[in-house]
Amino acid sequence: MLLRVHDLVLDPDEDGSSLGERACERLGLPGSALRSYRILRRSVDARRARVRLLYALEVEVEGVRAEGLGEPGGAAVDEGLRLPPHGHEPMGAPPVVVGAGPAGMLAAWLLAREGYRPLLLERGLPVERRSRSLGRFFSRRELDPESNLLFGEGGAGTYSDGKVNTGSRDPRVALVYRILVEHGAPERILYDARPHIGTDRLKRVVKALRSGIETAGGELRFGCRVDSFETDRGRLSALRTSGGRVECRVAIVATGHSGRDTYEALRAAGARLVPRPFQMGLRIEHPQTMLDRCQYGRRAGHPALGAASYRLVARGSRGGPDVYTFCMCPGGVILPTPSEPGGLVTNGMSASTRNTRYGNSALVATVGPEDFGSDSPLAGVAFQRHWERAGFLAGGGTSAPRPSSPRTSWRAAVRVDCPPAPTSWDSGRRTWRPWSPRGSRGPLAAP
Ligand SMILES: Cc1cc2nc3c(=O)[nH]c(=O)nc-3n(C[C@H](O)[C@H](O)[C@H](O)COP(=O)(O)OP(=O)(O)OC[C@H]3O[C@@H](n4cnc5c(N)ncnc54)[C@H](O)[C@@H]3O)c2cc1C
């Protein structure tokens, strides 16, 4: 019988080997009843003076009946995920997935595994060659609009921080975690309350997903940008790409946040686009040791706790918007992540070890159609471009401000009311060396 046991408490110094026994104790069973267990969730509880680790377990026990246990929180397990059944109508042409970001790669992987032989089109380069474009960006400030931190195999996800937590309770989330683990993500993302992969590992996951798609009969084409959509009597009939025309009846457009030209193309093809609110703001950074001390007190630096994270919300007064932190990257760095020349955008990432001396997070507010100043469905894109351009000019006219020059300092993009302090960008030369085109073994290096 499978049962769930919640809120098992461990001290950070305990290694977890007693978990099964503790679960049996909680269920009022002898240790001999335990057949196996798996961790469902592990979280750090730093709300009290005593920092604790909390576990939820699924235990397999023998020789007992559920009704007899009377254990609150113990419940039979039902995974309950079903994929939709296959159709009966021939498709005419293989399904096409546009964009090899996390959404596109996972869609193509599932289609391939289900026997649909999908074609995955990606404007950028495979992950090994993508690292070279990044080397040029960091060393010479040359932005390749087709191969950068956002475009290329794995999309923005490849060089993301790789936090894979989501507020969604969709049962497919568990499937996504399992696929990621099958392709090289650490097993602990299946149960960590704040699952994290890290950009160094993500690159290997992306390569493994590629080969999984190919082995299952799918095809990937890199350097192939979809420029327009052809329709026949209101139905999709082909894609015009930088590599020629592709017959197509069904396409999944997974071009992400930054494929702005694709949204224009969709609009030109008559697709209905709806503007959506999004978050906008800036990145803030702190010494990680300070964050660890604030969250964990005297247990700061304990290896079982890792680099501390936080989340802050300031409620807007007098009808003003809430301002909140988002996408916190403990032990990470701040990166410039523009997709277009003439714009400055920042984001945060970290390696699997989360071991830089800095933690950063986005400090954002939600903006929506009422802020965009136009009814156009693409008004939000114009709004973004306006502020990205303003950041670019304030930062001295470069998408990746040079760290050492005061005139073009990154910090010049934002007015700060505290004395200048070192940042991950300044110290990145030692810690990350991402801009070294050759010889870099930092997280941005080729996998
Ligand atoms: C530095 C950084 C850190 C981040 N950290 C996190 C994090 O920790 N956790 C988290 O959940 N999210 C994080 N994000 C956000 C996350 O990466 C994105 O939400 C995610 O990548 C979106 O996935 P996607 O597949 O929808 O789109 P994308 O990842 O944007 O992929 C879209 C793909 O489509 C391709 N494409 C675009 N147009 C075309 C076209 N016309 N033809 C062919 N190909 C095209 C692009 O080249 C790209 O590869 C981070 C992002 C960045 C940049």
The ligand as an SDF file (V2000), in Angstrom:
LIG
                    3D

 53 58  0  0  0  0  0  0  0  0999 V2000
   18.7440   34.8760  -18.0490 C   0  0  0  0  0  0  0  0  0  0  0  0
   17.3530   34.2910  -17.8840 C   0  0  0  0  0  0  0  0  0  0  0  0
   17.0080   33.6390  -16.6960 C   0  0  0  0  0  0  0  0  0  0  0  0
   15.7520   33.0470  -16.5540 C   0  0  0  0  0  0  0  0  0  0  0  0
   15.5120   32.3180  -15.4180 N   0  0  0  0  0  0  0  0  0  0  0  0
   14.3470   31.6250  -15.3120 C   0  0  0  0  0  0  0  0  0  0  0  0
   14.1170   30.7600  -14.2270 C   0  0  0  0  0  0  0  0  0  0  0  0
   14.9700   30.5920  -13.3670 O   0  0  0  0  0  0  0  0  0  0  0  0
   12.9440   30.1020  -14.1620 N   0  0  0  0  0  0  0  0  0  0  0  0
   11.9750   30.2450  -15.1280 C   0  0  0  0  0  0  0  0  0  0  0  0
   10.9230   29.6040  -15.0270 O   0  0  0  0  0  0  0  0  0  0  0  0
   12.1700   31.0650  -16.1740 N   0  0  0  0  0  0  0  0  0  0  0  0
   13.3340   31.7410  -16.2950 C   0  0  0  0  0  0  0  0  0  0  0  0
   13.5470   32.5430  -17.3820 N   0  0  0  0  0  0  0  0  0  0  0  0
   12.4780   32.6540  -18.3620 C   0  0  0  0  0  0  0  0  0  0  0  0
   12.4340   31.3990  -19.2240 C   0  0  0  0  0  0  0  0  0  0  0  0
   13.6900   31.1970  -19.8220 O   0  0  0  0  0  0  0  0  0  0  0  0
   11.3540   31.5660  -20.2900 C   0  0  0  0  0  0  0  0  0  0  0  0
   10.1090   31.7420  -19.6360 O   0  0  0  0  0  0  0  0  0  0  0  0
   11.2810   30.3420  -21.1660 C   0  0  0  0  0  0  0  0  0  0  0  0
   12.5030   30.1510  -21.8460 O   0  0  0  0  0  0  0  0  0  0  0  0
   10.1560   30.5050  -22.1880 C   0  0  0  0  0  0  0  0  0  0  0  0
   10.1440   29.3550  -22.9750 O   0  0  0  0  0  0  0  0  0  0  0  0
    9.5570   29.3670  -24.4330 P   0  0  0  0  0  0  0  0  0  0  0  0
    9.8500   28.0460  -25.0350 O   0  0  0  0  0  0  0  0  0  0  0  0
    8.1290   29.8050  -24.3790 O   0  0  0  0  0  0  0  0  0  0  0  0
   10.3040   30.5280  -25.2260 O   0  0  0  0  0  0  0  0  0  0  0  0
   11.8450   30.8330  -25.4630 P   0  0  0  0  0  0  0  0  0  0  0  0
   12.6800   30.1800  -24.4390 O   0  0  0  0  0  0  0  0  0  0  0  0
   11.9350   32.3030  -25.6300 O   0  0  0  0  0  0  0  0  0  0  0  0
   12.1570   30.1160  -26.8400 O   0  0  0  0  0  0  0  0  0  0  0  0
   11.6400   30.5620  -28.0560 C   0  0  0  0  0  0  0  0  0  0  0  0
   12.5110   30.0120  -29.1720 C   0  0  0  0  0  0  0  0  0  0  0  0
   11.8950   30.3350  -30.4100 O   0  0  0  0  0  0  0  0  0  0  0  0
   12.9020   30.7200  -31.3310 C   0  0  0  0  0  0  0  0  0  0  0  0
   12.2510   31.5690  -32.3330 N   0  0  0  0  0  0  0  0  0  0  0  0
   11.7180   32.8060  -32.1580 C   0  0  0  0  0  0  0  0  0  0  0  0
   11.1750   33.2420  -33.3010 N   0  0  0  0  0  0  0  0  0  0  0  0
   11.3660   32.2660  -34.2170 C   0  0  0  0  0  0  0  0  0  0  0  0
   11.0370   32.1320  -35.6040 C   0  0  0  0  0  0  0  0  0  0  0  0
   10.3690   33.0920  -36.2530 N   0  0  0  0  0  0  0  0  0  0  0  0
   11.4240   31.0150  -36.2640 N   0  0  0  0  0  0  0  0  0  0  0  0
   12.1170   30.0130  -35.6190 C   0  0  0  0  0  0  0  0  0  0  0  0
   12.4580   30.0930  -34.3120 N   0  0  0  0  0  0  0  0  0  0  0  0
   12.0620   31.2040  -33.6140 C   0  0  0  0  0  0  0  0  0  0  0  0
   13.9200   31.4500  -30.4890 C   0  0  0  0  0  0  0  0  0  0  0  0
   15.1950   31.4590  -31.1190 O   0  0  0  0  0  0  0  0  0  0  0  0
   13.9050   30.6250  -29.2170 C   0  0  0  0  0  0  0  0  0  0  0  0
   14.8610   29.5910  -29.2600 O   0  0  0  0  0  0  0  0  0  0  0  0
   14.7860   33.1580  -17.5690 C   0  0  0  0  0  0  0  0  0  0  0  0
   15.0960   33.8420  -18.7440 C   0  0  0  0  0  0  0  0  0  0  0  0
   16.3740   34.4000  -18.9110 C   0  0  0  0  0  0  0  0  0  0  0  0
   16.6950   35.1140  -20.1930 C   0  0  0  0  0  0  0  0  0  0  0  0
  1  2  1  0
  2  3  1  0
  2 52  2  0
  3  4  2  0
  4  5  1  0
  4 50  1  0
  5  6  2  0
  6  7  1  0
  6 13  1  0
  7  8  2  0
  7  9  1  0
  9 10  1  0
 10 11  2  0
 10 12  1  0
 12 13  2  0
 13 14  1  0
 14 15  1  0
 14 50  1  0
 15 16  1  0
 16 17  1  0
 16 18  1  0
 18 19  1  0
 18 20  1  0
 20 21  1  0
 20 22  1  0
 22 23  1  0
 23 24  1  0
 24 25  2  0
 24 26  1  0
 24 27  1  0
 27 28  1  0
 28 29  2  0
 28 30  1  0
 28 31  1  0
 31 32  1  0
 32 33  1  0
 33 34  1  0
 33 48  1  0
 34 35  1  0
 35 36  1  0
 35 46  1  0
 36 37  1  0
 36 45  1  0
 37 38  2  0
 38 39  1  0
 39 40  1  0
 39 45  2  0
 40 41  1  0
 40 42  2  0
 42 43  1  0
 43 44  2  0
 44 45  1  0
 46 47  1  0
 46 48  1  0
 48 49  1  0
 50 51  2  0
 51 52  1  0
 52 53  1  0
M  END
$$$$
